[in-house]
Amino acid sequence: MLYLRHLEWSSKACNVWLLGGSKMAVVSPDYFVSKIIGTVGDDGYIKSRESSLLEFKESFNLGSMDEYAKTMAAFANNRGGIIIFGVKDNPRIPIGIRKEKFDNIKQEKVTGYLIEHFSPEIEWDIGITEVDGKYFGYISVLEAHNKPIICKKNNGDLKSGEIYYRYRGQSRKIEFSELRKIIDEIRENEKKLWMKHIEKIAQIGPKNIAFIDLMRGNIETQKLDGNKFIIDKNLLNDLKEKVKFVEEGKFSEKEGLPTLKLIGEVQASDSVIIPNLDLNKDYPYIQKQLAEELGIRPYDVQLLIWKYGLKNDKKYSISVETSQSAKVYKYTKYAYEFLKEVLENNIDNKSFLKQLSKEYQDSKKYRNII
């Protein structure tokens, strides 16, 4: 029997860590939900019980959004978790849900509700999977990077200023011991970060260090006349949200964090930094070449690019006009490494890609309808 251990980011992907006996496995939420729903006893009841990482709901109703949001915040403040819709409570009978109704849930509305009621942001995803001819929806929630997630607005079950935590089968106001643990983790992480900064300064040398102020856009260094220069506001905002600096020629995907390298000559102006990109060197792959490197079909690469939105992120791709009416996308080594990791972390790539194809075709049908 498989047990949910925790949820975490792997680059852009949400993965589920499973513990089966003494073995660990990383699978997609779809696979996990299918295994949970498909594992029933002779009495027809689901064997898995609600836990600190798992919750069952009979159906999804926007009128109960405060209840779902409370559970999502509680999951985020612990180790993440999954809410599965389509399971009747006491006893746990898999009855399924109406697919078309769950498909019509507007993710932007749910995200807007969470942003309105909680801070920092809750990272989550939504999906639906079929088991034995029935459909089951799910909301997967990731463990928060910046704990605690705090409620900031009263609404139904939600009370401003409260912190929710997931206990065994319960989402409720956090108790002292768990809150103390979160505070201790924050202090320990800050201590480790300071030690990394100090070690890096010692390695490079104090005279060779530059400091970047992400609030004001200043970079201060003894190497420049006047000791400082200014970063363009748009680039600065991008830096705050997406990137961290590393040594030139040394990149890291540790903890899924993107990195930044300024390529080519950097020309200074009053407020703008302009890097020059080499399309052949920095974006060496087209879709067909990615398929050859990964050992899959070009169509499968197209599915993965669509699923993870790689065309919308310059870290992974850039569009190149080949004529007045045509363009082609070129991809970076980070796109290749990311897709390789996704495939390696899936137990059954054939089933995974088949499910992606179905989702892709369904999305095209939906776009044609609207």
N, C-alpha and C positions, 0 to 999 in steps of 0.2 A: 504494500500500500504506500502511496506517495503522500508526503506531508509538505505543506508550504513552509518554506524557511524564511525568505524575505524577498522583497522586490528591489531592484536597483537599475540605474541607467547603465547601459553599455553604449558609449557614444550617444547616438540619438535614440537607440532602441530601448524599450522597456522589457526587461527579462524577468522571468520568475525562477528563483532558485528552489529546487525540489530536493528533499531528503528522502530517499527510499532505502531503508535498511542502513547500511554504512556508506552508500554511494551518493554522490552529489551530481545533479544534472541541471543544466540551464535550458529552459524551454520558453516558448512564447506564452502569453496569457491565454490565447485560444487553445493551445494544447493542454494547458493546465486545467482550464474549465471543462474541456471535454473529458479528461481523465477523472475529475471529481464527479461530474454528472454521470459518467458511465460506470462508476464503481458503486454498485448497489448490492444489497444482500438478497437472500431468497425471499424476503418479505417485500422487496421492491423499494426499500428505503435507502437513501444515500448513506454510505458508511461514514463519510467525513462529517464532523460536527463543526459548528461555529467555533472560532478560536480568536486569538489575538490578531490573526492575519486573514480571517475569512468570515464573511457574513452572507446569509441567504435572505432574499426577498422574494415574495410571491409575484410581484409585478412592479413596474415603474410608473410613478405618478408624479407629475411636476408639483402637485399640491403638497407632496411630502419632501420637497427639496431641502427643507431645514433639517430633517432627519438624516437624509443622505449626506448632506454637507457636514453634519456633526460627526458622522462615522468616518468620512473622508479625512477630516482634520485630525481625528483620533488616530487613524492609520498613519498619517504623515508624521505625527509626533512620536510614533513608535517605530516599527520597521517596515511600514507600508502594508498594503493588503488589497484584497479583492472583494467587491460586492457582486454576487451572482443573482441575477433576476430570473425567476421562473421556477423557484423551489418553494413548495408549500411547507409551512412550519408545523412542527409537532403533529404528525411525524414528518420527516424530511422527504417529501415525495417530489420527484422531478416532473412538473406539469407543463413547463415551457411557457413562452410568451408569444404575443402577436408580433411577428417579425416587422411588418410594415409600420407598426406604431413605434417600435424601438428605433427603427431606422430613421424615423422622422424627428428624433430628438435633435435639437439644434445645439451643437457643442458650444457655440459662442454665447448662448444664453446661460448655460451651466457655468461656463468660465466667468461670465459677467457676474453671476450670483456669488460665486466663490470669492472673486476679487472684492466685491462690495462688502462681504461679511467677514473676510479673513485676511490676515497679513502675518508673515510674508505669503507669497503665492504658493498654492497647492499644485503640485505637478501630477497630472492624471491623464488617463486615456480611456476610451470607450470602445467596445466591440461586441460582436454577436457571433455565435457559433452554433452549428447544428449537431445534435446528438440523437440518433435513433429516430429521425424524422421530426424532432421537436427543436425549437429555437430557444437559446438561452443567452440573454444579454449580460454584460458585465461592465463594471467600472473598476479599473486598476489604479491604485494610488501608490506613488513612490514615497519612500522615506524622505523626509524633508532634509535638504542640505543646511538650511538655516532654521534651526529650532529655537524656541517653540513657535508653532503656528497659533496665533491668538485671535479669538473672535472679537470683532470691532463694532458689531451692530446687533441689537436685539431683534429677534424674529422667531416666533414659535419656540422651538426647543433651544434656540441659540440665545446666549446672554453675553452682552458686551463685556469684554475683559476676561472672559473665562478661557481656560486652556483645556482642550479635550484630549484624552489618551485612551488607547485601545487596550482593554484588559481582556481576559479570556471570555469571549462571547459578549462583551459589553463595551459600549463607547460612553464614557462619562468624564466628569470633571477630574482633572489630574490630582493625584494625591502627593503628599510631601516627598516621599521617597523617590518617586519617578521624576518629579520636578527638580529635585536636588541632583539627580543623575544627569539630567539634561544640562543644568547649569555647570556641573563639573566637566561635562564633555566640551562645552563651549570654552571654558577656561583652559582645558588641556589642549584643545585645537589651536587656541591663540598662542599658547606657550610654544607649541611645535612650530607654528608659523614664524614666530620671532626667532626661534633657534635656526630655522632655515635661512632667514634673512641675514642673520649674523654670520652664519657659516659661509654664505655666498659673498658677503662683503669681505670676509677674511680671505677667501679664495681669490677674488678679483683684485682686491686692494682698495682701500678707502679712496685713493686719489683717482681711481678709474670708475667709480660708481656714479650713476645718474639717478635722480629721484623723479618719478612722475606723480603729479598730483591729479588724480582722476576727477576731482571736484572742479578745479580751476583750469586744467589743461596745461599747466606749467611743467617743463622738464628742467631740473636744476642740475648742473654739473660744473666742475672746475675746469673742464676741457674746452669750454666755449667762452668767447669774449662776452662780458655782460652776465655770464654764469647761467643764463636761462634762455629758452625759446618756447614758443606757444604752439600747441596742436590745434588744428582745425576743429571746430565745434562738432561737426557731424562725425568726424573720425573719433573724437573723444567719446561721444555717446555710444558709438559702436564698440569702443574699447571697454567701456564700463559693463556692457551687457554680454559681450561675446568672447573677448580674448584676454590672454595674459602674455607678457613678454618672456622670451627665453633667449639664451645665447644664440648668436647667429650660427646656423648650420647644425643646431641641436634642437630637435623637436620632440614633444612628448604627448602621448594620448592618455597619460595617467589621469584617472578619475573622470575621463570623458571630457576634460576641459580643452577647448580649442586654443591654439597658439598662434602668434603673429610673428612674421619675419618681414622686414622692409626690404624689397628686392630691387636691385639696381641703384641708381643714384638718387639721393634724396635732396631735392632743391628747396632751399629755405625762402619763404616770403614773409609778409607781415604776420600771416596767421595760418598758412596751409603747408602741409607736407605732401609731396607728390611722389609716390613710388612708381618705377617703370617695371612692367610685367613682361616676361618672355613667355608667349603663349605656348611655344613648343617645349620649353624646359619646365615651366610651372604647371602646365595643363597638357600632359603628354598623351592622354588616352581619349579616343572616341568610344562610343558605346560598343562597337564591334570588338575593339581591342580589349576592353574590360571583360567582355564575355569570354574571349580567348584566354585571358589570364586567370579567370575564375573557373573556367571549365564548364560553363553553362551556356544556354542559348542567349542570343542578343535580346530576344523577347523577355527572357527571365530577368536580364539586367534592366530592361525598361520597367518591369514591374517593381523591382527593388528601388529604382530611382524615384518612381512615382510614390511608392509607399512611404519613403523616408524624406521626401521633399528635397532631394539633392540639387535639383535645378534652381532652387530658391536660395542657395547658400554659396557665396563666392569662395568659401573655403574648399568646396567640393567641385564646383563647375563654373563655367563662363560660356556665354553664347558668342559665336563668331559668325558674322554675316559672310556668306559665300557668294551672294548676288543681291540684287535689289529686293528680291522677294523670298529669299531663302536664307536659312541660318542653320548652323550645326552647333551642338554643345560639346565642349571638351572638358575633361575631368582630371582632377589632381590625383597624386598618389594617396592622398587622404581618403578620397572617394573609394579607391581600390582597397585600401586597408580596412575601411569601415565595412564595405560590402563583404569582404573576406571574413571579417569577424562575425557579421550577422549569420553567414552561412555555416561557419564553424560552430556557432553556439546553438544551432538548431539540430535536434536529433534526427529528424526526418525531413530533409530538404525537398524531396519530391512532393510530399503532402503540403509542406509549407508554401512552396511555389504554386501548387495547384489552388490552394486557398487564396493566395494573393491574386491569381488570375481571375478567380470568381469575384473577389472584391472589386477588382479593376473594372471588369465588365459591368458589374452592378452599378458602379459609380458613373460609367458612361451612359447607361440607360437612364439613370436619374437625371443627369445633365440634359439629356435629350428631351425628357419630359418637361423640365422647367424651362 
